[in-house]
Amino acid sequence: MSTLSVDTIQGKTTAGTVAMPAGMCVQTVDFSYNTEVATNSTSYVHTGITVNLTPKFNNSKIYVSSFVHSYIYGNHDHGISFKVTRTLSGTETDVYTPYRTYEVYFYDGTAQTVGHYEMQRTPIFCVDTPNTTSECTYKIYYRSMRSDEGNGIEAQGDSNYSHGFIMEIKQ
């Protein structure tokens, strides 16, 4: 058995020329966040989750994998949805926006009668191709499906953790 120990892998002529096979994870940045954000808005509000990553290769795919803690409550039917954005050179671009205004949803069948409360970690996954080696800032936002019927929503409700990671995948 042999052991290879190194401090740095560097290309023969420049640092960025190391040949890596397609599909290889180049780097991973993880996050964990538990500051409660309680804003009942039908417009997107920042959850507080912000993650920076500087791709090593300009043709890499960036895989965002997150579990955002959500808390929704109300008296009839309510929902919450999330979106992921990337900011590059001061321009914020939507990477993932849901088809509907809710990804977590409940319906109790009767309006204005009994309150319903639901807490969970919602999985949010998306893939981005930023085509850059400049720093990218990824943010996660949330919005309420509606604001009537006693509806309320929170991200990281009761200071529960949202967590996840962002990976650069070589193409």
N, C-alpha and C positions, 0 to 999 in steps of 0.2 A: 504494500500500500504506500502511496505517495501523498504528500501534503504540499500544496502550493499556497504560500502566504504572501500577499502583496498589500501595499498601502494604497497604490493608485494604478488603475489601468488606463493607459494613455496611448493614443494613436502614434504610429511611427513618425509621422510628419507633423500632425497637429492633434490636439486633444479630442476634437470632435470626429475623428475618422475611424474610430473603433467599429469594426463590422459586427453588427448584432443581427440575429435572425428575426424575421418578421414574426410578430405575435409575442415577442418577449416583453415582459414588464420592465420598463426602463427605470421608473421611479414611482413611489407611492407617497402621498401626503394624507395623513389621517386627521380627523377632527372629532372633538367631543365638546358639546356646548349645552349649558343648562340654564341660561338666563331666560326667564319667562317673558314672553311678548304676548300681551293680551290686547288686541285691537280688533274690534268687530267691524270689518270693512269689506265691502264688495269689490274694492280695488286691491291690487297686490301690495302687501306690506312685508318688509324685510324681516325674516325670522331672527336675524342676528348672525346667522351662519355665513361666514366668509372664509374662503380657502384660496390660497395663492399657490400657483404652480408655474414653473418656467420650463417648458418643454426642451428636451435636448435635441430633438429632431423636428424639422418643420413639416414633416408629413405624418407625424404620429397621430393616433387617435387618443382622446382623453376620455376615460370611462369614469363617470360619476356614480358612486354607489352610496346612498344615504338612507338612514332610517330617522325620519323626523317625528319627534314626539308631538302629537296633536291632541287637543281636548276640545270637543264640541258639545254644546248643550242647547236645549230649547224645548218648546212645547208641541211641536208637530213634525215637520221634516226639515232637516238641516244638513249642510255639507261643508266641506273644506277642500280646497284644491291647492296645489303647489306648482311653482315654476322654478326653473334653474336658468340663471343668466351667466354670461361670461363678459368681463370687461377687459378690453385690450386697447391700449393706447388711448384711454379715456372714453371709448365707445362701448356702451353696454348692449349686448345682443342676447335675445332669448335663445337658449339652447334646447330647452324643453318647456312646452306649455301644454296643459291637458286639453283634450277635445271638449270635455264638459266642464262646468263650473264647480264640479265636486268630484273628489276621488275617494273621500271617506264620506259616507252618507247614512242617514237613518230616517226612517219613516214609521211613525207609530199609528197611522190611520185615523187619528182623531185630532182635529185642530184645537188648540188652546185648552187642553185638559191636563195632561200629566207631563211633567218635565222628564226629559231623557238626557242622560249624560254618558259620554263615551270618551275614553282615554285610550290611546294606542300609539305605537310607533308605526308610521306609514312609510313603506319602502318607496323611494324615489330613485330611479335609475335612468341614465341617459348617456349618449355617446356624442362627443364633440370632435370636430376636426378644425382646430384653430389656424392651421397652416402658418405657424410662427415658431420662433425660438425666443420670443419676448414673454415676459411675465403675464400670465392670465389670472384674473381674479374671478372666482366662481362664487355666486351667491344664491341662496335659496329663499324664495318668497312664499307667502300664503295669502289666501283670500277666502272670504265667506261666500257661500252660495246665496245667502239672503241675510237681511238684517232685522226682519220682523219676527213675530211669533216667539219672543223671548230668546232669540238666538244669541249665542256667544261662542267665540272661538279663541283658542290660545295655541301658541307654539311653545314647547317646553313647559307646559302647564304644571303648576306645583313644583317648578324647578327640576322636572324630570329631564333626563339627557336625550338629546339628539346626537347621533354619531354616524360616522361613515368614513369614506376615503375617496381619493381621486388618484387614478393610475394613468400613467403615460404608457401606451402600448405601441411598440415599434411596428411600422408597416413595411 
